Amino acid sequence: MTNILEEPWLLLFVSLVALGGIVLFRQSGAGQQSGGKLFLIPLGIALLGFGLDRFIKTDREKIESTLNRSIRFARTRNFEDFDTIFSPNYSDAFHRNRDQLRQFCESSLAMADIERLSKRRFLLTIRKDAAEADLSVMVRLRGLTREYAGSKSLFFVEARLYFEAMPDGRWMIRSCELVSLNNQPFNWGGVP
């Protein structure tokens, strides 16, 4: 079932049905005295659909926004958003805290020149104030030297992300575990 807070399409469909009903009602002659005021009903329903989608952000949309910022962060290596993406409580099997993850990212991302990073699959499970996501991305590295360009530059990475809700309503990444690289088991210890 579609969520009217995430997608306006259901309310747009209802608006079209209401418009059709109003046109039939007016053609029957019963609605002639109301003038064009009846046409404000489907317009109002359509505007409500777009307004709910635009101004009310669901947990899913907030998590996807955090994920998209993290993908942009990895691609651009801009560390300004780092503290708004990763939770102060961050820890994983390889990094004890967010500061250690930041140092690791600074050294690893300095070596990689990411040409393209795109989501392939994103499965999300939300529970009250925590969420778990299985993410699959494609990473294409740009070769800087002839030797590097000859090596494999296309990678398929799967990771499991754990999110937590902050008191202000934002969702941040609490933990990230690497699952596989090119369909082979992989973890943080294998990252250069």
TAPE-V906205 format. One line per field, one symbol per residue. burial: + if it has 9 or more other ideal C-beta (glycine too) atoms within 8 Angstrom, else -. A space follows every 50 residues. Layout:
burial->???
This chain:
burial->---+-+-+-+++-+++-++--+--++----+------++-+++-++-+++ -++----++++++++++-+++++++---+-++--+++--+-+--+--+-+ ++-+++-++----+--+-+--+-+-----++++++++++++-+----++- --+-++++++++++++---++++++++++++----+++----
